[in-house]
């Protein structure tokens, strides 16, 4: 075995140098891998960057590891070969001060303009921001790209919105009502959750994982548990994974039902939304019966899955039929159909180039699903998630409907194994002599969640990297909105329904 290659049960880790990084990355991309994660690390002897590439089916995971000096932290940019890489690199510079040489757009992504220059919060020696001049005026202008021309004007929206949605600023450049360009400015709710995890015990980090994005408690908790279990070589029995898969699908169901109602509401068909919210409440009460929590918290822990009861296939089939009836009635209304069909099209080529995931990708013809590509239980391999090809709002609605039926069918198959209400594996002894790492990949309801954990010799979390699918999908929203009209923005935004908290971390 070459000294620069380490093999884990589910991963191959290759140490590369700056001269070979781009070529190695190209080779993996050409083999059908995608860049799922880039993680910065502040080590005693300098900085380290881990690039996780994944592919399936079969499940394949390769990490490229590149070290750079503390005095001149630089890495070659992969932005020319991978669009997501360019955004990961900007994030890396904002938080660690690692420069990606050759990056085509090396401006801030995470830290807003009023953040102190030269203060990199993820460094171990970051110190107090006041040492770098402190935070400046929050009203410092953001360098939006100006679109000029006869009849062009700007419409600013946010960052504070009506209702309960989180803050994000959208700047429209329009002629009449036609959108020429949309720029989304995020990270208003950046909370340093990865930094908060450093040095924490596993149980404390699990509580953070359930709160990365409130509507994805199971998805993020499960990704963390899978990463931790891999890091500690914690063998989890099949019954545990079956229970986890059931609650993961319950999370998918209530969120998709909610979105279907909200999409109908955004085209003025409030009666469909009222009935969808009725079904959502039914599912939330079912969640409470199954796990003790309406948002399914507490069901998934490292090495453990436990529920209070199990749903029945008949109950879930009735719920699926109920929502299907509502959708059929809604789409039978010409106003609803006309507003959704052909609106905000994201083509397959655009979705693939941007690196979209989840229902956004599947609505544009990309059949991507970690339940098949990276299964934590073999019973999920056969799931047939809905795929549509038009890439419009209607396709994103229909994809959700198809996924509801697929989830109900999958839960039925999982229930047929007659899982117990609780299943757990004994915690392995921790090898204090080595530092362990692990990766968790989960098909959350928005798409694939990726997490990577490194443990310190004392068993605490040394580094936790989180990638919510919204990080990949947010750049697709402005692309889909090009040449649409301003009144279609709320509908399109809801059809994507991206997480601010999951993106901003």
ZABA-495016 format. One record per residue (C-alpha): residue number from 1; residue in three letters; x, y, z. Coordinates in steps of 0.25 Angstrom, whole numbers. Layout:
n	res	X	Y	Z
NUM	ALA	X	Y	Z
...
***
This chain:
n	res	X	Y	Z
1	UNK	0	0	0
2	UNK	5	14	-4
3	UNK	9	22	8
4	UNK	0	33	3
5	UNK	-13	25	3
6	UNK	-21	20	14
7	UNK	-33	11	13
8	UNK	-45	11	22
9	UNK	-57	2	22
10	UNK	-65	11	13
11	UNK	-54	21	8
12	UNK	-41	22	1
13	UNK	-33	34	6
14	UNK	-21	39	-3
15	UNK	-11	50	1
16	UNK	-8	59	-11
17	UNK	1	71	-13
18	UNK	-3	84	-20
19	UNK	3	80	-33
20	UNK	-6	68	-34
21	UNK	-19	72	-28
22	UNK	-26	78	-40
23	UNK	-23	65	-49
24	UNK	-27	56	-38
25	UNK	-40	63	-36
26	UNK	-43	63	-51
27	UNK	-40	48	-52
28	UNK	-51	46	-41
29	UNK	-61	55	-47
30	UNK	-59	48	-61
31	UNK	-62	35	-54
32	UNK	-75	40	-49
33	UNK	-72	45	-35
34	UNK	-77	58	-30
35	UNK	-71	67	-20
36	UNK	-79	66	-8
37	UNK	-71	73	3
38	UNK	-59	82	5
39	UNK	-54	82	20
40	UNK	-43	92	25
41	UNK	-35	87	37
42	UNK	-25	95	46
43	UNK	-15	85	50
44	UNK	-2	88	59
45	UNK	7	87	47
46	UNK	-2	96	37
47	UNK	-15	95	30
48	UNK	-21	83	23
49	UNK	-33	82	13
50	UNK	-41	70	11
51	UNK	-48	68	-2
52	UNK	-59	57	-1
53	UNK	-63	51	-15
54	UNK	-75	41	-15
55	UNK	-82	33	-26
56	UNK	-92	22	-26
57	UNK	-97	11	-29
58	UNK	-89	4	-24
59	UNK	-85	13	-12
60	UNK	-71	19	-14
61	UNK	-65	30	-6
62	UNK	-51	36	-8
63	UNK	-44	47	0
64	UNK	-33	55	-6
65	UNK	-25	62	6
66	UNK	-16	74	3
67	UNK	-7	81	13
68	UNK	-3	95	12
69	UNK	6	104	21
70	UNK	1	113	32
71	UNK	10	125	27
72	UNK	4	125	13
73	UNK	-8	116	13
74	UNK	-12	114	-2
75	UNK	-18	103	-10
76	UNK	-21	102	-25
77	UNK	-35	105	-29
78	UNK	-44	94	-34
79	UNK	-54	105	-39
80	UNK	-51	102	-53
81	UNK	-55	88	-52
82	UNK	-66	88	-42
83	UNK	-76	99	-39
84	UNK	-78	95	-25
85	UNK	-63	95	-22
86	UNK	-63	110	-25
87	UNK	-73	112	-14
88	UNK	-66	103	-4
89	UNK	-53	110	-7
90	UNK	-59	124	-4
91	UNK	-65	118	9
92	UNK	-52	113	13
93	UNK	-45	126	11
94	UNK	-55	133	19
95	UNK	-54	124	31
96	UNK	-40	119	30
97	UNK	-33	129	22
98	UNK	-28	119	12
99	UNK	-27	125	-2
100	UNK	-31	117	-15
101	UNK	-21	122	-25
102	UNK	-27	124	-39
103	UNK	-41	125	-33
104	UNK	-50	133	-44
105	UNK	-58	141	-33
106	UNK	-50	141	-20
107	UNK	-60	150	-12
108	UNK	-67	148	1
109	UNK	-78	137	2
110	UNK	-80	135	17
111	UNK	-75	147	24
112	UNK	-82	160	21
113	UNK	-75	173	18
114	UNK	-76	178	32
115	UNK	-68	166	37
116	UNK	-53	170	41
117	UNK	-43	168	30
118	UNK	-33	157	34
119	UNK	-41	150	45
120	UNK	-44	136	41
121	UNK	-53	130	52
122	UNK	-50	115	49
123	UNK	-35	117	53
124	UNK	-31	112	66
125	UNK	-24	125	69
126	UNK	-35	134	63
127	UNK	-35	142	76
128	UNK	-45	153	78
129	UNK	-50	161	66
130	UNK	-47	174	73
131	UNK	-33	171	71
132	UNK	-35	172	56
133	UNK	-43	185	57
134	UNK	-56	179	61
135	UNK	-69	178	53
136	UNK	-72	190	45
137	UNK	-85	197	40
138	UNK	-95	187	36
139	UNK	-100	197	26
140	UNK	-87	196	17
141	UNK	-92	194	3
142	UNK	-91	180	-3
143	UNK	-84	179	-16
144	UNK	-96	175	-25
145	UNK	-94	174	-39
146	UNK	-101	186	-46
147	UNK	-109	183	-58
148	UNK	-110	196	-67
149	UNK	-119	199	-79
150	UNK	-131	206	-83
151	UNK	-143	203	-74
152	UNK	-135	194	-64
153	UNK	-137	196	-50
154	UNK	-135	189	-37
155	UNK	-145	183	-27
156	UNK	-139	179	-13
157	UNK	-146	169	-5
158	UNK	-142	165	9
159	UNK	-134	162	17
160	UNK	-146	162	26
161	UNK	-159	156	20
162	UNK	-173	155	24
163	UNK	-177	143	31
164	UNK	-168	133	38
165	UNK	-157	130	27
166	UNK	-143	133	31
167	UNK	-135	145	26
168	UNK	-129	146	12
169	UNK	-127	157	3
170	UNK	-131	157	-12
171	UNK	-127	167	-22
172	UNK	-135	167	-35
173	UNK	-131	174	-48
174	UNK	-143	176	-56
175	UNK	-149	182	-69
176	UNK	-164	184	-66
177	UNK	-167	171	-59
178	UNK	-157	162	-66
179	UNK	-145	158	-57
180	UNK	-132	160	-64
181	UNK	-123	156	-52
182	UNK	-126	151	-38
183	UNK	-115	151	-27
184	UNK	-118	144	-14
185	UNK	-110	149	-2
186	UNK	-110	139	10
187	UNK	-102	136	23
188	UNK	-111	146	31
189	UNK	-113	134	41
190	UNK	-99	129	41
191	UNK	-97	123	55
192	UNK	-84	117	55
193	UNK	-90	103	58
194	UNK	-77	95	53
195	UNK	-69	104	63
196	UNK	-78	101	74
197	UNK	-76	86	73
198	UNK	-61	87	74
199	UNK	-57	80	87
200	UNK	-71	76	91
201	UNK	-76	62	95
202	UNK	-83	54	85
203	UNK	-97	56	92
204	UNK	-95	71	92
205	UNK	-92	71	77
206	UNK	-104	62	74
207	UNK	-113	72	80
208	UNK	-107	82	71
209	UNK	-109	73	59
210	UNK	-124	72	61
211	UNK	-124	87	61
212	UNK	-116	90	48
213	UNK	-129	92	41
214	UNK	-142	90	49
215	UNK	-150	83	38
216	UNK	-138	73	36
217	UNK	-136	68	50
218	UNK	-135	53	46
219	UNK	-127	55	34
220	UNK	-116	63	41
221	UNK	-116	55	53
222	UNK	-115	42	45
223	UNK	-103	47	36
224	UNK	-96	51	49
225	UNK	-98	37	55
226	UNK	-94	30	43
227	UNK	-81	38	42
228	UNK	-78	36	57
229	UNK	-81	21	56
230	UNK	-71	20	44
231	UNK	-61	28	51
232	UNK	-62	18	63
233	UNK	-64	6	55
234	UNK	-77	4	63
235	UNK	-85	-7	56
236	UNK	-100	-4	57
237	UNK	-110	-16	55
238	UNK	-120	-16	43
239	UNK	-132	-14	52
240	UNK	-126	0	57
241	UNK	-124	4	42
242	UNK	-139	0	39
243	UNK	-144	8	50
244	UNK	-136	20	46
245	UNK	-140	18	31
246	UNK	-155	19	36
247	UNK	-154	32	43
248	UNK	-146	38	32
249	UNK	-157	35	23
250	UNK	-167	41	32
251	UNK	-159	54	32
252	UNK	-160	53	17
253	UNK	-175	51	17
254	UNK	-179	63	26
255	UNK	-170	73	19
256	UNK	-174	69	5
257	UNK	-189	70	9
258	UNK	-186	84	15
259	UNK	-179	89	2
260	UNK	-191	84	-7
261	UNK	-200	92	1
262	UNK	-192	104	1
263	UNK	-190	103	-14
264	UNK	-205	103	-16
265	UNK	-206	115	-7
266	UNK	-196	123	-15
267	UNK	-205	122	-27
268	UNK	-217	126	-19
269	UNK	-223	113	-17
270	UNK	-224	114	-2
271	UNK	-234	102	0
272	UNK	-224	92	-5
273	UNK	-214	98	5
274	UNK	-224	97	16
275	UNK	-226	82	13
276	UNK	-211	80	12
277	UNK	-209	86	25
278	UNK	-220	77	31
279	UNK	-212	65	26
280	UNK	-199	71	31
281	UNK	-205	72	45
282	UNK	-209	58	44
283	UNK	-195	54	41
284	UNK	-189	63	52
285	UNK	-198	56	62
286	UNK	-194	42	56
287	UNK	-179	47	58
288	UNK	-182	50	73
289	UNK	-188	36	75
290	UNK	-176	29	68
291	UNK	-165	37	75
292	UNK	-171	46	85
293	UNK	-167	59	77
294	UNK	-175	65	66
295	UNK	-162	68	58
296	UNK	-157	54	61
297	UNK	-145	58	71
298	UNK	-139	48	80
299	UNK	-142	36	71
300	UNK	-127	35	66
301	UNK	-115	34	74
302	UNK	-101	28	72
303	UNK	-103	13	72
304	UNK	-117	14	75
305	UNK	-131	16	69
306	UNK	-144	16	78
307	UNK	-158	19	76
308	UNK	-171	18	84
309	UNK	-179	12	74
310	UNK	-179	9	59
311	UNK	-189	14	48
312	UNK	-197	5	40
313	UNK	-197	3	25
314	UNK	-212	5	24
315	UNK	-211	18	31
316	UNK	-200	24	22
317	UNK	-206	19	10
318	UNK	-219	26	13
319	UNK	-211	39	16
320	UNK	-204	37	2
321	UNK	-218	35	-5
322	UNK	-223	48	2
323	UNK	-212	57	-2
324	UNK	-213	51	-17
325	UNK	-228	55	-17
326	UNK	-224	69	-13
327	UNK	-213	70	-24
328	UNK	-223	64	-34
329	UNK	-233	74	-31
330	UNK	-223	86	-31
331	UNK	-217	82	-44
332	UNK	-231	81	-50
333	UNK	-232	96	-48
334	UNK	-227	103	-60
335	UNK	-222	115	-52
336	UNK	-213	106	-44
337	UNK	-208	98	-55
338	UNK	-205	110	-64
339	UNK	-197	117	-52
340	UNK	-188	105	-50
341	UNK	-186	99	-64
342	UNK	-174	105	-71
343	UNK	-171	114	-59
344	UNK	-156	116	-55
345	UNK	-150	104	-63
346	UNK	-137	98	-58
347	UNK	-132	90	-70
348	UNK	-125	76	-67
349	UNK	-111	82	-72
350	UNK	-113	94	-63
351	UNK	-116	85	-51
352	UNK	-105	76	-54
353	UNK	-95	87	-56
354	UNK	-99	94	-43
355	UNK	-98	81	-35
356	UNK	-113	81	-30
357	UNK	-118	70	-21
358	UNK	-131	64	-16
359	UNK	-145	68	-22
360	UNK	-139	80	-30
361	UNK	-130	71	-37
362	UNK	-140	60	-39
363	UNK	-150	70	-45
364	UNK	-140	73	-55
365	UNK	-137	59	-60
366	UNK	-126	55	-51
367	UNK	-128	42	-43
368	UNK	-120	45	-31
369	UNK	-123	38	-18
370	UNK	-114	34	-6
371	UNK	-124	24	-2
372	UNK	-119	16	-14
373	UNK	-105	22	-16
374	UNK	-101	22	-2
375	UNK	-110	13	6
376	UNK	-109	11	21
377	UNK	-119	0	20
378	UNK	-119	-10	8
379	UNK	-135	-9	9
380	UNK	-134	5	3
381	UNK	-127	1	-9
382	UNK	-140	-2	-17
383	UNK	-147	12	-15
384	UNK	-152	18	-27
385	UNK	-152	33	-25
386	UNK	-160	41	-35
387	UNK	-153	47	-46
388	UNK	-158	58	-56
389	UNK	-152	65	-67
390	UNK	-158	78	-70
391	UNK	-151	85	-58
392	UNK	-162	95	-55
393	UNK	-170	98	-43
394	UNK	-180	87	-47
395	UNK	-169	77	-48
396	UNK	-164	80	-34
397	UNK	-179	79	-29
398	UNK	-181	65	-36
399	UNK	-167	60	-31
400	UNK	-172	63	-17
401	UNK	-185	55	-19
402	UNK	-177	44	-25
403	UNK	-168	44	-14
404	UNK	-179	43	-4
405	UNK	-184	30	-11
406	UNK	-170	25	-11
407	UNK	-168	27	4
408	UNK	-181	21	8
409	UNK	-177	8	-1
410	UNK	-163	8	6
411	UNK	-168	9	20
412	UNK	-178	-2	17
413	UNK	-166	-11	13
414	UNK	-158	-7	25
415	UNK	-170	-10	34
416	UNK	-171	-24	28
417	UNK	-158	-27	35
418	UNK	-165	-26	48
419	UNK	-155	-17	55
420	UNK	-154	-15	70
421	UNK	-157	-2	76
422	UNK	-143	-1	81
423	UNK	-130	-6	75
424	UNK	-116	-2	79
425	UNK	-102	-7	78
426	UNK	-92	-7	90
427	UNK	-82	5	89
428	UNK	-68	1	85
429	UNK	-56	4	93
430	UNK	-49	16	88
431	UNK	-35	15	83
432	UNK	-28	27	89
433	UNK	-16	25	81
434	UNK	-22	30	68
435	UNK	-30	41	62
436	UNK	-42	35	55
437	UNK	-51	41	44
438	UNK	-64	37	38
439	UNK	-74	41	27
440	UNK	-89	41	28
441	UNK	-98	42	15
442	UNK	-113	42	16
443	UNK	-124	46	7
444	UNK	-131	56	15
445	UNK	-145	61	10
446	UNK	-138	73	2
447	UNK	-127	64	-3
448	UNK	-113	58	1
449	UNK	-108	62	14
450	UNK	-93	60	16
451	UNK	-85	61	29
452	UNK	-71	58	33
453	UNK	-66	56	47
454	UNK	-52	55	53
455	UNK	-50	51	67
456	UNK	-39	56	76
457	UNK	-31	45	85
458	UNK	-40	48	97
459	UNK	-53	44	88
460	UNK	-58	58	87
461	UNK	-61	64	74
462	UNK	-49	71	68
463	UNK	-56	75	55
464	UNK	-70	74	49
465	UNK	-73	78	35
466	UNK	-87	79	30
467	UNK	-93	81	16
468	UNK	-108	83	15
469	UNK	-113	80	1
470	UNK	-118	95	1
471	UNK	-103	99	-1
472	UNK	-103	92	-14
473	UNK	-117	97	-18
474	UNK	-118	111	-15
475	UNK	-109	115	-27
476	UNK	-120	109	-36
477	UNK	-131	118	-32
478	UNK	-126	131	-39
479	UNK	-123	122	-51
480	UNK	-138	117	-52
481	UNK	-143	131	-50
482	UNK	-136	137	-62
483	UNK	-146	142	-72
484	UNK	-158	139	-63
485	UNK	-166	151	-56
486	UNK	-165	157	-42
487	UNK	-179	151	-38
488	UNK	-174	137	-40
489	UNK	-163	139	-30
490	UNK	-171	134	-18
491	UNK	-176	122	-25
492	UNK	-162	118	-30
493	UNK	-156	121	-17
494	UNK	-166	112	-10
495	UNK	-164	101	-21
496	UNK	-149	100	-17
497	UNK	-152	103	-2
498	UNK	-137	104	2
499	UNK	-133	104	16
500	UNK	-126	117	21
501	UNK	-122	111	34
502	UNK	-116	99	27
503	UNK	-108	107	17
504	UNK	-103	118	27
505	UNK	-99	109	38
***
